[in-house]
Amino acid sequence: MKIGYAAILVAATAVLEASVADARPVSYPGGATVMQKNNGFHSSIHAHYSPTFQDSIGLYSERNWAEDWHFTGVQYNRLVKRWNEKDSQANLYFKGGIGQADAFGEGGVDFASFAGVAADWETRRWFTSYEARAYDLGFDQTVRHAARIGVAPYIGDFGDLHTWLMLQVENQPDSETPTTLTPLVLFFYDVQLVEIGYTPETERFMANWIVRF
């Protein structure tokens, strides 16, 4: 009975950590991740490597359609704190980057940097997250906030296709549409995570894809 209970506990923990965990900015030691994100505000790609379970570093490129600029550089992520409870997990991250930015149609590039924090909490049924990021683009300064709440309509076993229904609110004060709401569906299977959503305020689709190696 003790062996059976331990096996069930390990499997349940693996399912919890394999659900939305693979969208996080730090992988397992030696793991690599590619994140592609696209919505009505911006399009980005982030490829990083995790030398430890707390750190990752890689390339980050973002074209911000809402504010007309493009950033290219190096991003560092740090898992500041993780709380593992019996039926839940919470994480706090620091994110920072340095590189160059250019304004669409203006010509020339400027030294640029950004810094931010991200936090999430989840059970096998519920998920919440928040992220704030501030940019110094050389020619401009800007800030972005994003938050999510989600629910899993069913609880899958380890190795199953996992599905989450989520609502995202995003705020960029300097854009023409400062605040948007995006209903989305998240699918996670094996090392693949796909998000599909639609933002009524901008009449644009969201399409995000993440793969972990």
Buried (B, 14 or more C-beta within 10 A) or exposed (E): EEEEEEEEEEEBBBBBBBBBBBBBBBBEEEBBBBBBBBBBBBBBBBBBBBEEBBBBBBBBBBBBBBBBBBBBBEBBBBBEEEEEEEEBBBBBBBBBBBBBBBBEEEEEBBEBBBBBBBBBBBBBBEBBBBBBBEBBBBBBEBBBBBBBBBEBEEBBEBEEEBBBBBBBBBBBEEBEBEEBEBEBBBEBBEEEBBBEBBBEBBEBBBBBBBBBE
